[in-house]
Amino acid sequence: MNKYFIFASDKRAYLDTVNVVKELKSRNLKYFYLFSEELSTQYPHQGLNSFSYDTNIEFSNKSEFYKSININLPFKPDIVILTCESWQPQQSIIAEFKQKGSIISCIENSVWVVGTIKSRLEIISRFKYPTNCIDIFFENSQWSLDTKKICGWYDFKSVMVGNPKYDHITQKSTDQDNILVFGTMEKEAKLKIYKILNNLIQTKYKIYYRPHPGEISTNPNLKIKGVEVILNESKIPEIASKCDYHLGNLGASTYYSIIFDKTFISTDNDVRLEDLDIDFFKGNEFNFWAPIINVNSWEEFTSKIGVERIEILKSRLATLKENIILYDENLEFLKMPKSPLDYKLFDNFNDRKASNRIVNYLEQL
């Protein structure tokens, strides 16, 4: 029987992992869950005041100290489960636990519905140490995995399971004159979202706004006149269930519109164009990414991105736009009939059993 260590550095990561922990607990499998429910990323090596833990194993004299998490564990984990793998403190955790012999598994917390040049850059960065030490990536949909593969991903580490974040949503859908808007952390796109919010408050609808976690960390008391700002992600299912329309880019949060059979309005008509324009990455963007992907010139940069890859991604986005409703300033979408999205863009199974599949897979290792 495997022993599991599960880590979550903030509320987003907690919601991505907690249902897997519930599945482990229901099977009486040995686990230790170290988690924070703070909105911003917390670092255990700096202090544990913002962390809690849950375990079904008693501590003993045989406990072992792990520097990256700043605590003793009551066992040496066979398997580590985490998410947000490209950042600290996860990077240090991956390195230390891998060196001590644990299998590292990662829940993919992004839905790669739309692929861009930045998607390609992120894939390249995943090939670097210690991210390349991850043994298993749990994927949510084939479409998302195919996007990653176009961007250069090798899929022999990928296992299709669905998205465990949504396994225990219990709210029932109701029809109400409400609109839910999801934010973004991209500077220019965020400004466009604010313009959209200003346009929507002129309607009869009650407007809710869920800022991107990165936006909350820089402005934890965000207020927008005429808009109810949702800072606690745990409230999103309840809000999403009673909003007739959901607006945002084609990311993970889009799946709420499928769960509750709501009309989704994409803002990607505006906000993704620069991410597919290679010239946009000259200057500051190139200076930022060049050392990360180990290039020394613009020619090396464009070669590593791949012009043909960009054209494939553009074509893929154009195909998506043919089957979704795009935001328009005149708000014509409010006159359209309900238009649900294809769930397979976001979750191959759509049955709320992703946690079950994850644990089944890990128990067979």
C-alpha positions in Angstrom: 0.0 0.0 0.0 1.4 3.4 -1.0 1.9 6.3 1.3 1.1 9.7 0.0 2.2 13.3 0.7 -0.1 16.0 -0.8 0.9 19.7 -0.9 -1.1 22.9 -1.7 0.5 26.3 -1.4 -2.7 28.4 -1.6 -6.5 28.3 -1.9 -6.4 27.5 -5.7 -4.0 24.6 -5.2 -6.1 23.4 -2.2 -9.2 23.2 -4.4 -7.3 21.4 -7.0 -6.1 18.7 -4.6 -8.6 18.4 -1.7 -10.9 16.0 -3.5 -8.1 13.6 -4.2 -7.3 13.7 -0.4 -11.0 12.9 0.3 -10.7 9.9 -2.0 -7.5 8.7 -0.2 -9.3 9.1 3.1 -12.4 7.2 2.0 -10.1 4.2 1.0 -8.2 4.5 4.3 -4.9 4.9 2.4 -2.1 6.5 4.3 -1.6 10.2 3.6 -0.3 13.5 4.9 -1.8 16.6 3.5 0.0 20.0 4.0 -2.1 22.9 2.7 -2.8 26.6 2.9 -6.2 28.2 2.1 -4.6 31.7 1.8 -5.4 33.5 -1.5 -1.7 34.2 -2.2 1.1 31.6 -2.4 2.5 30.6 1.0 6.1 29.3 1.6 6.5 26.6 4.3 10.3 27.2 4.6 9.5 30.8 5.7 7.0 29.6 8.4 4.0 27.3 8.9 1.5 29.8 10.4 -0.5 29.9 7.2 -0.6 26.1 6.8 -2.8 23.3 8.2 -2.4 19.6 7.9 -4.6 16.5 7.7 -3.3 12.9 8.2 -4.5 9.5 9.2 -1.1 8.4 10.5 0.3 9.0 14.0 3.8 10.5 14.4 6.6 8.4 15.9 10.3 8.5 16.6 10.8 7.4 13.0 9.6 10.7 11.5 11.8 12.3 8.9 12.5 16.1 8.4 12.0 17.6 5.0 13.6 21.0 4.5 11.4 22.1 1.6 8.3 21.9 3.8 9.9 22.7 7.1 8.3 19.8 9.0 8.8 16.2 9.9 6.6 13.6 8.2 5.5 10.4 9.9 6.6 8.4 6.9 8.7 8.5 3.8 6.2 9.1 1.0 6.0 6.7 -1.9 4.1 9.3 -3.9 3.8 13.1 -3.9 0.8 14.9 -5.3 0.9 18.6 -6.1 0.0 21.2 -8.6 1.4 24.6 -9.7 4.6 22.8 -10.5 6.4 25.6 -12.3 6.8 27.9 -9.2 8.2 27.9 -5.7 7.8 26.4 -3.2 6.7 23.4 -5.4 10.0 23.5 -7.3 12.0 22.9 -4.1 9.6 20.2 -3.0 9.9 18.3 -6.3 13.7 18.4 -6.1 13.9 17.2 -2.5 11.3 14.5 -2.5 12.6 13.1 -5.9 16.1 12.9 -4.4 14.7 10.9 -1.5 13.0 8.4 -3.9 9.4 9.5 -4.1 7.3 9.3 -7.3 6.2 12.9 -8.2 2.7 13.4 -9.6 1.2 16.7 -10.7 -2.4 17.6 -11.3 -2.6 19.9 -14.4 -4.3 23.0 -13.1 -4.5 24.7 -16.5 -6.8 23.8 -19.3 -4.9 24.4 -22.5 -8.0 25.1 -24.6 -6.2 28.0 -26.5 -2.5 27.6 -27.3 -0.3 30.6 -27.8 3.4 31.5 -28.0 3.4 31.8 -24.2 2.1 28.2 -24.1 5.1 27.1 -26.1 7.4 29.1 -23.8 5.9 27.4 -20.7 6.3 24.0 -22.2 10.0 24.7 -22.9 10.4 25.8 -19.3 8.9 22.5 -18.1 11.8 20.6 -19.5 14.2 22.2 -17.0 15.2 20.9 -13.7 13.4 20.2 -11.3 10.1 20.3 -13.3 11.5 17.6 -15.6 11.7 15.3 -12.5 7.9 15.0 -12.4 6.9 11.4 -13.2 3.2 11.8 -13.9 0.9 14.6 -15.1 -2.8 14.1 -14.6 -4.6 15.7 -17.6 -8.2 16.9 -17.8 -9.0 16.6 -21.5 -7.7 15.3 -24.8 -8.1 18.7 -26.5 -6.0 20.3 -23.8 -3.3 17.6 -24.1 -3.3 17.9 -27.9 -2.7 21.7 -27.4 0.3 20.9 -25.2 1.6 18.5 -27.7 1.5 21.1 -30.5 3.5 23.3 -28.2 6.1 20.6 -27.8 4.9 18.5 -24.9 5.9 14.8 -24.7 2.8 12.9 -23.6 4.3 9.7 -22.3 4.1 11.1 -18.8 0.4 12.1 -19.2 -2.6 10.3 -17.9 -6.1 11.3 -18.8 -8.3 11.5 -15.7 -10.6 14.6 -15.9 -10.5 17.5 -13.5 -10.7 16.6 -9.7 -11.5 20.2 -8.7 -15.1 19.8 -9.7 -15.8 16.3 -8.2 -17.9 17.4 -5.3 -19.9 20.3 -6.6 -23.4 20.0 -5.2 -25.1 23.3 -6.2 -28.1 23.0 -8.5 -28.5 25.4 -11.5 -31.2 28.1 -11.3 -32.1 30.7 -14.0 -31.5 34.3 -12.9 -30.7 37.6 -14.5 -27.1 37.5 -13.4 -23.8 37.6 -15.3 -20.5 36.2 -14.0 -17.2 37.6 -15.4 -13.9 35.9 -14.9 -10.7 38.0 -14.8 -7.2 37.6 -16.1 -3.7 38.4 -14.9 -2.5 39.7 -18.3 -2.2 43.5 -18.0 -3.7 44.6 -21.3 -6.4 41.9 -21.2 -7.3 42.9 -17.6 -8.0 46.5 -18.8 -10.3 45.2 -21.5 -12.1 43.1 -18.9 -12.7 46.3 -16.9 -14.2 48.0 -19.9 -16.5 45.0 -20.4 -17.6 45.2 -16.7 -18.3 48.9 -17.2 -20.4 48.1 -20.2 -22.3 45.3 -18.5 -23.4 47.4 -15.5 -25.6 49.4 -17.8 -27.9 46.4 -18.3 -30.6 45.0 -16.0 -28.3 42.2 -14.9 -26.6 41.8 -11.6 -22.8 41.6 -12.4 -20.4 39.4 -10.5 -16.7 39.5 -11.0 -14.2 36.8 -10.1 -10.7 38.3 -10.3 -7.7 36.2 -11.3 -5.8 34.9 -8.2 -2.8 37.0 -9.3 -5.0 40.1 -9.4 -6.3 39.4 -5.9 -2.8 39.0 -4.5 -1.8 42.5 -5.8 -5.2 44.1 -4.8 -6.8 42.0 -2.0 -9.5 44.6 -1.3 -10.5 45.1 -4.9 -13.8 47.0 -5.3 -15.5 47.9 -8.6 -18.6 50.2 -8.6 -21.8 48.4 -9.6 -20.1 45.0 -9.5 -20.0 42.4 -6.8 -16.4 41.2 -6.6 -16.0 37.5 -5.5 -12.7 37.1 -3.7 -13.3 33.7 -2.2 -13.1 31.0 -4.8 -15.1 28.6 -2.7 -18.2 30.8 -3.5 -17.8 30.5 -7.3 -19.9 27.3 -7.7 -22.8 28.9 -5.9 -22.5 32.2 -7.9 -22.0 30.3 -11.2 -25.1 28.2 -10.7 -27.3 31.3 -10.6 -25.8 33.3 -13.5 -27.4 32.9 -16.9 -24.2 34.1 -18.6 -20.5 33.5 -17.9 -17.9 35.7 -19.6 -14.1 35.1 -19.7 -11.3 33.6 -21.7 -11.3 29.9 -22.6 -9.6 28.6 -19.5 -10.3 26.3 -16.6 -13.1 28.5 -15.2 -15.1 28.0 -18.4 -16.0 24.6 -17.2 -18.5 26.0 -14.7 -20.8 27.0 -17.6 -20.8 23.4 -18.7 -21.6 22.0 -15.2 -24.5 24.4 -14.8 -25.6 24.5 -18.5 -25.1 28.2 -18.9 -24.2 30.3 -21.9 -20.5 31.1 -22.1 -19.3 34.3 -23.8 -15.7 34.3 -24.8 -13.5 37.4 -24.5 -10.7 35.7 -26.5 -11.7 37.6 -29.6 -9.6 40.5 -28.2 -7.3 39.3 -25.5 -5.3 36.5 -27.2 -4.3 38.1 -30.4 -1.0 39.6 -29.2 0.0 36.2 -27.7 0.1 34.8 -31.2 2.1 37.7 -32.7 5.8 36.9 -32.6 6.7 40.6 -33.0 5.0 41.3 -29.7 7.7 39.3 -27.9 10.5 41.7 -29.0 12.0 43.9 -26.3 11.0 43.2 -22.7 9.3 39.9 -23.4 12.3 38.5 -25.2 14.6 39.8 -22.4 12.5 38.0 -19.9 12.2 34.7 -21.7 15.6 34.4 -23.4 17.5 33.1 -20.3 14.6 30.8 -19.3 14.7 29.0 -22.7 18.4 29.4 -23.2 18.7 31.5 -26.3 21.0 34.4 -27.1 19.4 36.1 -30.1 16.1 36.9 -31.7 16.7 34.4 -34.5 17.3 31.6 -32.0 14.1 32.7 -30.1 11.9 32.6 -33.2 13.4 29.3 -34.3 12.7 27.7 -30.9 9.1 29.0 -31.0 8.6 27.7 -34.5 6.7 29.8 -37.1 4.8 26.7 -38.3 3.7 26.0 -34.8 2.2 29.5 -34.5 0.2 29.0 -37.6 -1.2 25.7 -36.3 -2.2 27.4 -33.1 -3.9 30.3 -34.9 -5.8 27.8 -37.0 -6.9 25.9 -33.9 -8.1 29.2 -32.2 -10.1 30.0 -35.4 -11.8 26.6 -35.3 -12.8 27.3 -31.6 -14.2 30.7 -32.4 -16.5 29.1 -35.0 -18.3 27.2 -32.2 -18.5 29.8 -29.4 -20.2 33.1 -28.8 -17.8 36.0 -28.9 -18.2 39.1 -26.7 -19.5 42.2 -28.6 -19.8 45.7 -27.3 -23.5 45.9 -28.3 -24.2 42.9 -26.1 -26.1 41.1 -28.8 -25.3 37.8 -27.1 -28.0 38.7 -24.5 -30.6 38.1 -27.2 -29.3 34.7 -28.2 -30.6 31.3 -27.1 -28.7 29.2 -24.6 -25.5 27.9 -26.1 -23.6 25.3 -24.0 -20.0 24.4 -24.9 -18.6 20.9 -25.7 -17.5 19.5 -22.3 -14.7 17.5 -23.9 -12.7 20.7 -24.3 -12.3 20.7 -20.6 -12.9 17.3 -19.1 -12.9 14.1 -21.2 -15.3 12.3 -18.8 -17.5 15.0 -17.3 -18.7 12.5 -14.6 -17.1 14.0 -11.4 -14.9 10.9 -10.8 -11.4 12.3 -11.6 -10.2 11.8 -8.0 -11.2 8.2 -8.2 -9.3 7.7 -11.5 -6.2 9.4 -10.0 -6.1 7.2 -7.0 -6.8 4.1 -9.0 -3.8 4.9 -11.3 -1.5 5.6 -8.4 -2.4 2.5 -6.5 -1.5 0.4 -9.5 2.1 1.7 -9.5 
